[in-house]
Amino acid sequence: MSREFGEASLGSIELFCLAADQESFTAAAQQAGITPAAVSRAIGRLEERLGVRLFVRSTRRVRLTDGGREYHTQCRQALAQLVDAERQLTGHQAAPAGLVRISAPTSFGHHRLLPLLPAFRALHPKVDVEVHLSNRNIDFTADGFDLAVRAREQVDSGLIARKLMDAELTVVGAPQYLARCPPPASPADLASHECIQFVLPRTGQRVPWRLRFDGEERDAQTAGSLTCSEDILGCATLARAGAGLAQTYRFIVEEDIAEGRLVEVLKPFGGASRPFSLIYPGSRHMSLRVRALADFLASSLHRSSTQQFSPA
């Protein structure tokens, strides 16, 4: 079998990653214990081999080209996989360490993910976590994420989904709104109510409300003059202000309900839910630090979900 990579090529890749991380050939050289000229020559050989320009150079700093950014993500993953493979082979399995980048929706991030991170860091103090809160779809390779949490039942081809929890939906309104408009007794009564709408970012379509009829979940058509897009937390904020009824995840408004800021309506038709899953590329090696966070989230959220919905 012919060799694809020589020792010099692997060394050039390591220097390329250092320079990309530091945005400086000089800083990379200092960290590697060689001269900046040696770093420049190594990266030049790498660019010549690939036939692609990896950096845009200036007198002050260097920055990755689009191709260089994508190559850097892949190289970092490959180098991490090599380190893990050596540790597993030699039996010197180190504690998880390094950076994990995770993307999550704003609702799940604020109310479920972020509150768990102090406990995770206490267990794994050498793991740094960078959280990206957004409701847009991400590209794992181009955006450089390790994990993502999304409310979906199916994922794109090539992605693996690990279910975290079923998030119960509820319909709520503020006491001042319900004083003006009597609470609906059935889904048919929603036609006479201001129903705050949420627009799904990836489709631009209003999300239908989900209710249970005779033990079966069905979509309920609603209408309203107030619409939120991108962030479902806005629907709860409007409901608290007395703007109308909103359907949202129970975990977003459970404290508001308990403290009387919001009132739950249509309880006989409640209980519908949507799943939240942890997704990641199936073709990518999962490093120790990424697996540690994935396992921790799955365990913690399953435990809290079981406690919340266990029978009295």
GUBA-385500 format. One record per residue (C-alpha): x, y, z; residue number from 1; residue in one letter. Coordinates in pm, whole numbers, m for minus. Layout:
<sites>
+--------+--------+--------+-----+------+
!      x !      y !      z ! pos ! code !
+--------+--------+--------+-----+------+
!      X !      Y !      Z ! NUM !    A !
...
+--------+--------+--------+-----+------+
</sites>
This chain:
<sites>
+--------+--------+--------+-----+------+
!      x !      y !      z ! pos ! code !
+--------+--------+--------+-----+------+
!      0 !      0 !      0 !   1 !    M !
!    139 !    338 !    m98 !   2 !    S !
!    180 !    599 !    173 !   3 !    R !
!    m50 !    900 !    153 !   4 !    E !
!    123 !   1095 !    430 !   5 !    F !
!    485 !   1117 !    531 !   6 !    G !
!    621 !   1241 !    862 !   7 !    E !
!    680 !   1584 !    711 !   8 !    A !
!    321 !   1606 !    585 !   9 !    S !
!    175 !   1522 !    928 !  10 !    L !
!    410 !   1773 !   1089 !  11 !    G !
!    297 !   2039 !    841 !  12 !    S !
!    m67 !   1966 !    927 !  13 !    I !
!      5 !   2011 !   1298 !  14 !    E !
!    182 !   2341 !   1230 !  15 !    L !
!   m105 !   2452 !   1006 !  16 !    F !
!   m352 !   2388 !   1290 !  17 !    C !
!   m136 !   2580 !   1536 !  18 !    L !
!   m109 !   2878 !   1299 !  19 !    A !
!   m485 !   2871 !   1236 !  20 !    A !
!   m561 !   2860 !   1609 !  21 !    D !
!   m320 !   3145 !   1687 !  22 !    Q !
!   m384 !   3344 !   1365 !  23 !    E !
!     m9 !   3396 !   1361 !  24 !    S !
!    291 !   3211 !   1220 !  25 !    F !
!    508 !   3367 !   1492 !  26 !    T !
!    286 !   3249 !   1777 !  27 !    A !
!    264 !   2901 !   1622 !  28 !    A !
!    644 !   2892 !   1594 !  29 !    A !
!    687 !   2990 !   1959 !  30 !    Q !
!    448 !   2717 !   2068 !  31 !    Q !
!    621 !   2457 !   1848 !  32 !    A !
!    972 !   2569 !   1942 !  33 !    G !
!   1083 !   2648 !   1588 !  34 !    I !
!   1132 !   2963 !   1379 !  35 !    T !
!    848 !   3151 !   1203 !  36 !    P !
!   1029 !   3088 !    874 !  37 !    A !
!   1009 !   2713 !    936 !  38 !    A !
!    634 !   2740 !    996 !  39 !    V !
!    592 !   2943 !    677 !  40 !    S !
!    789 !   2688 !    474 !  41 !    R !
!    589 !   2396 !    617 !  42 !    A !
!    257 !   2559 !    535 !  43 !    I !
!    386 !   2656 !    192 !  44 !    G !
!    468 !   2289 !    123 !  45 !    R !
!    120 !   2191 !    242 !  46 !    L !
!    m46 !   2449 !     15 !  47 !    E !
!    164 !   2330 !   m278 !  48 !    E !
!     69 !   1968 !   m211 !  49 !    R !
!   m303 !   2051 !   m187 !  50 !    L !
!   m307 !   2305 !   m465 !  51 !    G !
!   m517 !   2530 !   m240 !  52 !    V !
!   m437 !   2856 !    m65 !  53 !    R !
!   m500 !   2807 !    307 !  54 !    L !
!   m420 !   3152 !    449 !  55 !    F !
!   m460 !   3516 !    355 !  56 !    V !
!   m140 !   3676 !    482 !  57 !    R !
!    m92 !   4034 !    602 !  58 !    S !
!    180 !   4213 !    797 !  59 !    T !
!    m17 !   4193 !   1124 !  60 !    R !
!   m187 !   3854 !   1113 !  61 !    R !
!   m291 !   3563 !    899 !  62 !    V !
!   m646 !   3440 !    853 !  63 !    R !
!   m792 !   3129 !    698 !  64 !    L !
!   m945 !   3125 !    353 !  65 !    T !
!  m1284 !   2952 !    317 !  66 !    D !
!  m1105 !   2639 !    201 !  67 !    G !
!   m854 !   2670 !    483 !  68 !    G !
!  m1131 !   2698 !    740 !  69 !    R !
!  m1297 !   2379 !    622 !  70 !    E !
!   m959 !   2198 !    605 !  71 !    Y !
!   m874 !   2316 !    957 !  72 !    H !
!  m1196 !   2168 !   1098 !  73 !    T !
!  m1127 !   1833 !    935 !  74 !    Q !
!   m759 !   1831 !   1039 !  75 !    C !
!   m840 !   1910 !   1403 !  76 !    R !
!  m1087 !   1619 !   1412 !  77 !    Q !
!   m835 !   1385 !   1250 !  78 !    A !
!   m557 !   1478 !   1491 !  79 !    L !
!   m789 !   1435 !   1790 !  80 !    A !
!   m888 !   1092 !   1660 !  81 !    Q !
!   m521 !    990 !   1633 !  82 !    L !
!   m456 !   1098 !   1993 !  83 !    V !
!   m759 !    905 !   2120 !  84 !    D !
!   m659 !    596 !   1920 !  85 !    A !
!   m312 !    594 !   2074 !  86 !    E !
!   m451 !    637 !   2425 !  87 !    R !
!   m696 !    351 !   2380 !  88 !    Q !
!   m427 !    125 !   2233 !  89 !    L !
!   m175 !    190 !   2508 !  90 !    T !
!   m431 !    190 !   2788 !  91 !    G !
!   m342 !    543 !   2891 !  92 !    H !
!   m692 !    683 !   2866 !  93 !    Q !
!   m664 !   1042 !   2985 !  94 !    A !
!   m943 !   1247 !   3138 !  95 !    A !
!  m1159 !   1424 !   2876 !  96 !    P !
!  m1003 !   1758 !   2786 !  97 !    A !
!  m1035 !   2029 !   2524 !  98 !    G !
!  m1312 !   2231 !   2363 !  99 !    L !
!  m1661 !   2108 !   2273 ! 100 !    V !
!  m1880 !   2331 !   2055 ! 101 !    R !
!  m2255 !   2271 !   2077 ! 102 !    I !
!  m2548 !   2447 !   1909 ! 103 !    S !
!  m2894 !   2452 !   2069 ! 104 !    A !
!  m3226 !   2635 !   2023 ! 105 !    P !
!  m3272 !   2936 !   2248 ! 106 !    T !
!  m3562 !   2777 !   2437 ! 107 !    S !
!  m3379 !   2454 !   2515 ! 108 !    F !
!  m3053 !   2634 !   2574 ! 109 !    G !
!  m3180 !   2876 !   2838 ! 110 !    H !
!  m3409 !   2635 !   3021 ! 111 !    H !
!  m3237 !   2297 !   2991 ! 112 !    R !
!  m2880 !   2303 !   2855 ! 113 !    L !
!  m2716 !   2600 !   3028 ! 114 !    L !
!  m2838 !   2510 !   3381 ! 115 !    P !
!  m2669 !   2168 !   3347 ! 116 !    L !
!  m2324 !   2294 !   3246 ! 117 !    L !
!  m2191 !   2381 !   3597 ! 118 !    P !
!  m2249 !   2019 !   3704 ! 119 !    A !
!  m2081 !   1891 !   3388 ! 120 !    F !
!  m1780 !   2117 !   3444 ! 121 !    R !
!  m1753 !   1994 !   3802 ! 122 !    A !
!  m1721 !   1638 !   3667 ! 123 !    L !
!  m1492 !   1731 !   3376 ! 124 !    H !
!  m1297 !   2046 !   3467 ! 125 !    P !
!  m1061 !   2008 !   3170 ! 126 !    K !
!  m1341 !   2029 !   2914 ! 127 !    V !
!  m1434 !   2375 !   2786 ! 128 !    D !
!  m1784 !   2418 !   2639 ! 129 !    V !
!  m1880 !   2680 !   2383 ! 130 !    E !
!  m2258 !   2711 !   2345 ! 131 !    V !
!  m2418 !   2862 !   2036 ! 132 !    H !
!  m2783 !   2955 !   2094 ! 133 !    L !
!  m2974 !   2982 !   1769 ! 134 !    S !
!  m3277 !   2832 !   1597 ! 135 !    N !
!  m3115 !   2812 !   1254 ! 136 !    R !
!  m2980 !   2491 !   1107 ! 137 !    N !
!  m2604 !   2456 !   1126 ! 138 !    I !
!  m2347 !   2290 !    901 ! 139 !    D !
!  m2128 !   2071 !   1121 ! 140 !    F !
!  m1826 !   2094 !    893 ! 141 !    T !
!  m1845 !   2455 !    780 ! 142 !    A !
!  m1950 !   2591 !   1121 ! 143 !    D !
!  m1719 !   2369 !   1323 ! 144 !    G !
!  m1969 !   2223 !   1570 ! 145 !    F !
!  m1936 !   1891 !   1750 ! 146 !    D !
!  m2296 !   1852 !   1868 ! 147 !    L !
!  m2634 !   2015 !   1814 ! 148 !    A !
!  m2969 !   1992 !   1989 ! 149 !    V !
!  m3276 !   2020 !   1772 ! 150 !    R !
!  m3650 !   1963 !   1809 ! 151 !    A !
!  m3703 !   1717 !   1529 ! 152 !    R !
!  m3804 !   1357 !   1471 ! 153 !    E !
!  m3592 !   1295 !   1163 ! 154 !    Q !
!  m3245 !   1416 !   1078 ! 155 !    V !
!  m3058 !   1466 !    754 ! 156 !    D !
!  m2885 !   1173 !    592 ! 157 !    S !
!  m2548 !   1112 !    754 ! 158 !    G !
!  m2650 !   1250 !   1095 ! 159 !    L !
!  m2718 !   1044 !   1404 ! 160 !    I !
!  m2997 !   1147 !   1645 ! 161 !    A !
!  m2989 !   1057 !   2013 ! 162 !    R !
!  m3319 !   1140 !   2181 ! 163 !    K !
!  m3286 !   1353 !   2492 ! 164 !    L !
!  m3645 !   1412 !   2601 ! 165 !    M !
!  m4007 !   1458 !   2497 ! 166 !    D !
!  m4096 !   1820 !   2572 ! 167 !    A !
!  m4461 !   1864 !   2669 ! 168 !    E !
!  m4656 !   2147 !   2507 ! 169 !    L !
!  m4906 !   2365 !   2690 ! 170 !    T !
!  m5141 !   2654 !   2605 ! 171 !    V !
!  m5122 !   2954 !   2838 ! 172 !    V !
!  m5254 !   3306 !   2879 ! 173 !    G !
!  m5202 !   3587 !   3128 ! 174 !    A !
!  m5471 !   3654 !   3392 ! 175 !    P !
!  m5533 !   4002 !   3246 ! 176 !    Q !
!  m5598 !   3857 !   2900 ! 177 !    Y !
!  m5831 !   3586 !   3035 ! 178 !    L !
!  m6023 !   3852 !   3228 ! 179 !    A !
!  m6104 !   4016 !   2892 ! 180 !    R !
!  m6156 !   3694 !   2697 ! 181 !    C !
!  m6303 !   3392 !   2881 ! 182 !    P !
!  m6075 !   3083 !   2871 ! 183 !    P !
!  m6147 !   2844 !   2583 ! 184 !    P !
!  m6336 !   2531 !   2684 ! 185 !    A !
!  m6253 !   2340 !   2366 ! 186 !    S !
!  m6019 !   2379 !   2066 ! 187 !    P !
!  m6311 !   2518 !   1865 ! 188 !    A !
!  m6319 !   2819 !   2100 ! 189 !    D !
!  m5968 !   2920 !   1984 ! 190 !    L !
!  m6128 !   3080 !   1677 ! 191 !    A !
!  m6247 !   3367 !   1897 ! 192 !    S !
!  m5907 !   3417 !   2063 ! 193 !    H !
!  m5588 !   3602 !   1975 ! 194 !    E !
!  m5349 !   3308 !   1927 ! 195 !    C !
!  m4985 !   3415 !   1916 ! 196 !    I !
!  m4810 !   3251 !   1620 ! 197 !    Q !
!  m4456 !   3117 !   1582 ! 198 !    F !
!  m4290 !   3098 !   1241 ! 199 !    V !
!  m4045 !   2813 !   1188 ! 200 !    L !
!  m3714 !   2968 !   1070 ! 201 !    P !
!  m3621 !   2703 !    814 ! 202 !    R !
!  m3960 !   2700 !    636 ! 203 !    T !
!  m4113 !   3043 !    700 ! 204 !    G !
!  m4441 !   2865 !    785 ! 205 !    Q !
!  m4651 !   2911 !   1097 ! 206 !    R !
!  m4619 !   2617 !   1336 ! 207 !    V !
!  m4960 !   2456 !   1397 ! 208 !    P !
!  m5064 !   2408 !   1756 ! 209 !    W !
!  m5059 !   2046 !   1873 ! 210 !    R !
!  m5339 !   1912 !   2097 ! 211 !    L !
!  m5471 !   1573 !   2205 ! 212 !    R !
!  m5816 !   1463 !   2088 ! 213 !    F !
!  m5945 !   1130 !   2225 ! 214 !    D !
!  m5591 !   1023 !   2314 ! 215 !    G !
!  m5449 !   1109 !   1972 ! 216 !    E !
!  m5226 !   1406 !   1890 ! 217 !    E !
!  m5352 !   1631 !   1611 ! 218 !    R !
!  m5274 !   1971 !   1468 ! 219 !    D !
!  m5513 !   2253 !   1560 ! 220 !    A !
!  m5543 !   2548 !   1325 ! 221 !    Q !
!  m5528 !   2886 !   1497 ! 222 !    T !
!  m5507 !   3248 !   1388 ! 223 !    A !
!  m5359 !   3561 !   1536 ! 224 !    G !
!  m5231 !   3906 !   1447 ! 225 !    S !
!  m4907 !   3871 !   1647 ! 226 !    L !
!  m4627 !   3656 !   1509 ! 227 !    T !
!  m4277 !   3570 !   1636 ! 228 !    C !
!  m4001 !   3420 !   1427 ! 229 !    S !
!  m3658 !   3280 !   1512 ! 230 !    E !
!  m3711 !   3268 !   1890 ! 231 !    D !
!  m4007 !   3088 !   2047 ! 232 !    I !
!  m3931 !   3258 !   2380 ! 233 !    L !
!  m4091 !   3569 !   2227 ! 234 !    G !
!  m4429 !   3394 !   2224 ! 235 !    C !
!  m4411 !   3339 !   2600 ! 236 !    A !
!  m4307 !   3701 !   2654 ! 237 !    T !
!  m4609 !   3824 !   2458 ! 238 !    L !
!  m4837 !   3593 !   2655 ! 239 !    A !
!  m4703 !   3726 !   2986 ! 240 !    R !
!  m4779 !   4078 !   2866 ! 241 !    A !
!  m5144 !   3986 !   2808 ! 242 !    G !
!  m5126 !   3986 !   2428 ! 243 !    A !
!  m5311 !   3657 !   2380 ! 244 !    G !
!  m5281 !   3282 !   2414 ! 245 !    L !
!  m4960 !   3100 !   2327 ! 246 !    A !
!  m4864 !   2738 !   2290 ! 247 !    Q !
!  m4513 !   2672 !   2409 ! 248 !    T !
!  m4303 !   2412 !   2587 ! 249 !    Y !
!  m4403 !   2355 !   2947 ! 250 !    R !
!  m4041 !   2388 !   3063 ! 251 !    F !
!  m4042 !   2750 !   2940 ! 252 !    I !
!  m4345 !   2858 !   3141 ! 253 !    V !
!  m4361 !   2616 !   3435 ! 254 !    E !
!  m4241 !   2882 !   3682 ! 255 !    E !
!  m4486 !   3139 !   3538 ! 256 !    D !
!  m4773 !   2894 !   3588 ! 257 !    I !
!  m4664 !   2809 !   3942 ! 258 !    A !
!  m4635 !   3178 !   4037 ! 259 !    E !
!  m4959 !   3288 !   3867 ! 260 !    G !
!  m4812 !   3503 !   3588 ! 261 !    R !
!  m4965 !   3264 !   3333 ! 262 !    L !
!  m5268 !   3035 !   3347 ! 263 !    V !
!  m5284 !   2700 !   3170 ! 264 !    E !
!  m5592 !   2651 !   2952 ! 265 !    V !
!  m5736 !   2357 !   2753 ! 266 !    L !
!  m5595 !   2110 !   3006 ! 267 !    K !
!  m5823 !   1822 !   2889 ! 268 !    P !
!  m5660 !   1856 !   2546 ! 269 !    F !
!  m5302 !   1887 !   2672 ! 270 !    G !
!  m5021 !   1635 !   2684 ! 271 !    G !
!  m4893 !   1663 !   2327 ! 272 !    A !
!  m4515 !   1682 !   2300 ! 273 !    S !
!  m4224 !   1726 !   2063 ! 274 !    R !
!  m3892 !   1541 !   2090 ! 275 !    P !
!  m3556 !   1708 !   2145 ! 276 !    F !
!  m3259 !   1513 !   2011 ! 277 !    S !
!  m2883 !   1544 !   2022 ! 278 !    L !
!  m2748 !   1519 !   1668 ! 279 !    I !
!  m2398 !   1470 !   1531 ! 280 !    Y !
!  m2230 !   1342 !   1213 ! 281 !    P !
!  m2232 !    964 !   1190 ! 282 !    G !
!  m1911 !    958 !    991 ! 283 !    S !
!  m1711 !   1154 !   1247 ! 284 !    R !
!  m1506 !   1004 !   1528 ! 285 !    H !
!  m1646 !   1111 !   1863 ! 286 !    M !
!  m1364 !   1226 !   2091 ! 287 !    S !
!  m1361 !   1163 !   2465 ! 288 !    L !
!  m1466 !   1519 !   2549 ! 289 !    R !
!  m1758 !   1516 !   2303 ! 290 !    V !
!  m1875 !   1176 !   2421 ! 291 !    R !
!  m1852 !   1291 !   2784 ! 292 !    A !
!  m2087 !   1584 !   2719 ! 293 !    L !
!  m2325 !   1377 !   2506 ! 294 !    A !
!  m2354 !   1104 !   2770 ! 295 !    D !
!  m2396 !   1360 !   3050 ! 296 !    F !
!  m2679 !   1544 !   2872 ! 297 !    L !
!  m2860 !   1222 !   2780 ! 298 !    A !
!  m2836 !   1090 !   3136 ! 299 !    S !
!  m2931 !   1418 !   3309 ! 300 !    S !
!  m3226 !   1500 !   3084 ! 301 !    L !
!  m3362 !   1146 !   3093 ! 302 !    H !
!  m3344 !   1152 !   3474 ! 303 !    R !
!  m3516 !   1490 !   3504 ! 304 !    S !
!  m3785 !   1387 !   3252 ! 305 !    S !
!  m3853 !   1065 !   3444 ! 306 !    T !
!  m3879 !   1253 !   3773 ! 307 !    Q !
!  m4108 !   1516 !   3623 ! 308 !    Q !
!  m4356 !   1277 !   3465 ! 309 !    F !
!  m4343 !    983 !   3706 ! 310 !    S !
!  m4680 !    899 !   3863 ! 311 !    P !
!  m4746 !   1029 !   4213 ! 312 !    A !
+--------+--------+--------+-----+------+
</sites>
